[in-house]
Structures are given as structure tokens and as C-alpha cells.
Amino acid sequence: NVEDGEGGTSKDVYWLSRESNLLIRGGANYSYEQINLELTAFLEASHGLEKGDVEVAVVGIKIGSEHEDSCCATLSLSETAPAGVRERIEEEFLKAAKGGVSKGSRPDLFMFGDIPKTFKGSILTKDLVKTWEAEVRKRG
């Protein structure tokens, strides 16, 4: 209950959704930033990439469960990334990540694309969620 601020009646407040940079999985909360760093480090190590060759941005989307988020990763390769690395990542990433990263960081889906950012370089999470929602609809 929340007071109306004028000493009158109280009102019930209901959360219809949440807006956070947390992925909920198995009853635990994982920071998007934490997952981004872990997946970036994993890709750099497993594919011999230099720092800055790949950037990862994840969001949580409710796809298979209304209680748990699916980890959707967007990968962006720099122009300096080695030739053929994109194809190797497409073939191996999801399977390799299952054994190579922590449970909370395991991606369910991924795609290559631009990562939307503010002029200061922060990831525009809302825009990325919209992109992923459209992608999930497209994939069926």
C-alpha cells in the first residue's frame, strides 16, 4: 500500500513489468554487463581475437517461459577481426558456450548485428530488446 501523499486513503501499487539490466535465470539475477564481459572474454579466448575485435550485448527476453529470461546475444565484429571468424562463430558459439561460460551467461540465441548505443557509448537496452523481439517473431 502507498499513501496518496495527502494524508488520505492508501492505494495498492502493482508492477506490470520491470525495467532493469538484469537477466533472470534459475531464480538468480545476472547483470547484462557481467554477461557481456564473460561472453566477450570467451569469444576472444576461443577464437584468438584481439581486444576490440568483438563486442557482445545481451538482453533477456521471455520466450519459452513467463518466469525466466532467454539470453539473447548480439555480436558485433570489428573490421579488424580475422577473416573467417564470423563463420566459425556461427558454427560453434552456442554449443561451445554451454561448456565454456557460467550457467547464467549461456546464450540461448545469438545474431550478428549493430549494437545500438548512446552518444556516450552506453548500450541502448530498450532498442536492443525491440530488435530481439522482432528477430524472435521472424524466427518463429
C-alpha positions in Angstrom: 0.0 0.0 0.0 1.1 3.5 -0.8 -0.3 6.7 0.9 -1.7 9.2 -1.6 0.6 11.9 -0.1 -2.3 14.0 1.2 -3.0 12.0 4.4 -5.9 10.3 2.8 -6.5 6.8 1.6 -3.8 4.4 0.6 -3.6 2.9 -2.9 -2.4 -0.5 -4.0 0.5 -0.5 -6.4 1.1 -3.3 -8.9 4.2 -3.8 -11.0 3.2 -4.6 -14.6 6.7 -5.1 -15.8 10.3 -4.5 -14.8 12.9 -2.4 -16.4 16.4 -3.4 -15.4 19.6 -4.6 -16.9 19.2 -8.0 -15.3 18.7 -11.4 -16.8 16.6 -13.7 -14.6 17.5 -17.3 -14.9 17.0 -20.2 -12.5 15.8 -17.8 -9.8 19.1 -15.8 -9.9 19.7 -12.3 -11.3 22.6 -11.8 -13.7 23.8 -8.4 -14.8 23.8 -7.8 -18.6 27.2 -6.1 -18.2 28.6 -9.2 -16.4 27.4 -11.5 -19.1 28.7 -9.2 -21.9 32.1 -9.2 -20.3 32.2 -13.0 -19.9 31.0 -13.8 -23.4 33.4 -11.3 -24.9 36.3 -12.8 -23.0 35.1 -16.3 -24.0 35.0 -15.3 -27.7 38.4 -13.6 -27.6 40.0 -16.7 -26.0 38.3 -19.4 -28.0 38.7 -17.7 -31.4 42.1 -16.0 -30.9 40.6 -12.5 -31.2 42.3 -9.3 -30.0 40.6 -7.0 -27.6 38.1 -4.9 -29.6 37.6 -7.4 -32.4 34.3 -8.4 -30.9 31.6 -6.7 -28.8 28.7 -8.5 -27.2 25.4 -7.1 -25.9 22.8 -9.3 -24.2 19.2 -8.8 -23.3 16.8 -11.1 -21.5 13.6 -11.9 -23.4 10.8 -14.1 -22.2 10.5 -16.7 -24.9 9.9 -20.2 -23.5 8.8 -19.3 -20.0 7.0 -16.4 -18.4 9.2 -16.8 -15.3 12.7 -17.0 -16.8 14.5 -14.9 -19.4 16.2 -16.4 -22.5 19.7 -14.9 -23.0 19.8 -13.2 -26.4 23.2 -12.1 -27.5 24.1 -9.6 -30.3 27.6 -9.9 -31.6 29.4 -7.1 -33.4 32.7 -7.9 -35.2 35.1 -5.1 -35.9 36.6 -4.7 -39.4 40.0 -5.9 -37.9 38.6 -9.3 -36.9 40.3 -12.1 -38.7 38.8 -13.5 -41.9 36.5 -16.5 -41.5 35.9 -15.9 -37.8 32.3 -15.0 -38.3 31.6 -18.4 -40.0 33.4 -20.2 -37.1 31.4 -18.4 -34.5 28.2 -19.1 -36.4 29.0 -22.8 -36.3 30.4 -23.2 -32.8 29.3 -20.4 -30.5 26.1 -21.8 -28.8 27.5 -25.3 -28.4 30.9 -24.1 -27.2 29.5 -21.6 -24.8 27.4 -24.3 -23.0 30.7 -25.7 -21.6 32.8 -22.6 -21.7 30.9 -20.0 -19.7 28.9 -19.9 -16.4 25.3 -21.1 -16.4 23.9 -17.6 -16.2 25.9 -16.4 -19.2 25.0 -19.2 -21.6 23.3 -17.7 -24.6 20.1 -19.2 -25.9 20.1 -17.2 -29.2 22.5 -15.0 -30.9 22.8 -12.9 -34.0 25.4 -10.6 -35.6 24.4 -7.0 -35.9 24.9 -3.4 -34.8 24.7 -2.7 -31.2 22.6 0.5 -30.6 24.4 3.0 -28.3 24.0 6.5 -26.9 26.5 9.2 -27.9 28.4 8.3 -24.8 28.8 4.7 -25.8 26.2 3.1 -23.4 24.1 0.3 -24.9 20.5 1.3 -25.6 18.9 -1.7 -24.0 15.3 -0.8 -24.9 16.3 -0.6 -28.6 18.1 -3.9 -28.4 15.1 -5.6 -26.8 12.8 -4.3 -29.6 15.3 -5.6 -32.2 15.3 -9.0 -30.5 11.6 -9.2 -30.1 11.3 -8.6 -33.9 14.0 -11.2 -34.5 12.2 -13.8 -32.4 8.9 -13.2 -34.2 10.8 -13.6 -37.5 12.4 -16.8 -36.5 9.0 -18.1 -35.4 
